[in-house]
Structures are given as C-alpha cells and as structure tokens.
Amino acid sequence: MDFTTPLIPATLIRRYKRFLADVRLDDGAEMTVHCANPGAMMGITDPGLRIWLEDSRNPRRRLRYSWKLAELPDGSWCGVDTGVPNRVVSEALCAGRVPALRGYADIRAEVKYGRNSRIDFLMTGPGMPDTYVEVKNVHLIRKGNVAEFPDCVTERGAKHLRELSGMVAAGHRAVMLYCVQRGGCTHFRIASDLDAIYAKAFDAARTAGVEAIAFGTRMSPEGIWLGDQLIVDPLPQWPGIQGQNP
C-alpha cells in the first residue's frame, strides 16, 4: 500500500482524546492532527517522538493531516493508523501473498454476517469452503521481538472471535489475521494480562477451529506492505486462563 501523498515529518507533542494529537512541524509550526487509533497506543505516544503525517489535501476536512507512522528511538517503524491493515491485507490477498489463503476466485470486503457484524473479507471459490477473514491491527511490543494483541480491553474483538467460531460451526472456514505494524517482530501472542476475556475467547475460538495467523509489515514513508509470517505463540498460563493453545 503506497501512501497517496509524500509523508511529512513532525515531532509529537501529545496524543489525547483517542483520536487527536498535537504535533510540531520541522519549521516550528504547531497543529492538531487526526490519530486513527482508538487503542491505548502503549509505548508509542511519548512526547518528542519523531512521527510522519499524511496530507489529505482536502481543505474542507476539519483535520487536514493524519498521523501515519512513528519512528522509534531504536530506528524501527510503527504504523499507527488502524485502518491501514485492511488495505495492506486486501492487496496481499489479491496478489496471493498469504499462503494459507491462496486460490480463491472471489474476495469481497465488508460482508454482513453473524449478529450485526461485518467480516473484513469473505473469500469464495469453486470446491472451496466459504472463508471468513477478520483482520486486526497490532502494534504493541513489550519484550524482545514479540508483538502482542490487544493493547487494551476490546469487547468488540472478543465478539468477532465468537462470530468466527459460529461460522466454523456452520461448516465454513474462519481465519483471524493479525497484521503487525511494527518492525523487527518474529513472534505474536495474545496479551492475556491486558484482556483476560479476549484471551479466553481466543483460546475457545482456536479450539472451535478458527485459524490464527500473523504477519509483519514492511514500512517506510513511502508505504506499508505485508511482510513475513510470524510464529503465533500459545497462550501463557495467566491467572483465570484455563488451558493453552495447541
């Protein structure tokens, strides 16, 4: 996924009210920009952080600029826009770059299913089961090269896991795809200590037959593209979490 316009470097002053951030441009000008991320954004909101903005070039937008990337102190990149993974995954699915999801004749986005839900991608093809693919954005790293999800409590995320389990029970195939917008990751795991309910739902979904795969991304101010597949680690034995994934 290429950015539509060249990104503009800036320095983060503060992120607040979930969707807002005050920034300082290199020429000293300060402005408020859109932050398309409702999560906690743990570890990537420190004042003084080098960030990159996209200009919508739409003067009628209340906030013309959007925060897209963070350049971390160790030189790695982090994508902050939670809408980006769906675009990145869509391109990868159409190009056949996700080995477990190749060979489908039709890929449709935002299809209604379950109880008042929409699946990110419904993939169909002759002789193949209808496959429901849900995409989640990941950017949390707390230790080493392990990406984690979620970074805060997500009731909506647990609902999606239950909906996917229902699709498997109905005879379809269901896949949870975690798209990691963070450089240098080799493993992925569920942050059970941050949301025990989601961890239980994840464990139950895996037991029910929902597949879980994770991919890293390649990032630069020019764009974000799907990278290598990551290892999905089993659930740890956190208090209140019964059993482990196989």
NORJO-V451781 format. One record per backbone hydrogen bond with DSSP energy under -1.0 kcal/mol. CO is the residue of the C=O (numbers start at 1). NH is the residue of the N-H. Records with the same first field share a line. If there is no record, write none. Layout:
CO: NH / NH
//
This chain:
1: 224
8: 53
10: 51
11: 24
12: 48
14: 22
16: 20
17: 19
19: 35
20: 16
21: 33
22: 13 / 14
23: 31
24: 11
25: 28
29: 25
31: 23
33: 21
34: 67
35: 37
36: 82
41: 44
46: 49
49: 12
50: 71
51: 10
52: 68 / 69
53: 8
54: 66
58: 61
64: 56
65: 34
66: 54
68: 80
69: 52
70: 78
72: 75
76: 72
77: 183
78: 70
81: 84
84: 88
85: 89
86: 90
87: 91
88: 92
89: 93
90: 94
91: 95
92: 97
93: 96
98: 101
106: 124
108: 122
111: 119
113: 117
117: 113
119: 111
120: 110
121: 133
122: 108
123: 131
124: 106
125: 128
130: 173
131: 123
132: 175
133: 121
134: 177
136: 179
138: 181
140: 148
143: 146
145: 186 / 187
147: 189
149: 191
154: 158
155: 159
156: 160
157: 161
158: 162
159: 163
160: 164
161: 165
162: 166
163: 167
164: 168
165: 169
166: 170
167: 172
168: 171
173: 132
174: 211
175: 134
176: 213
177: 136
178: 215
179: 138
180: 182
181: 79
186: 231
187: 147
188: 233
189: 149
190: 192
191: 194 / 195
195: 199
196: 200
197: 201
198: 202
199: 203
200: 204
201: 205
202: 206
203: 207
204: 208
205: 210
211: 176
213: 178
214: 230
215: 180
216: 227
218: 225
220: 223
222: 3
223: 220
225: 218
228: 216
231: 188
236: 238
238: 241
//
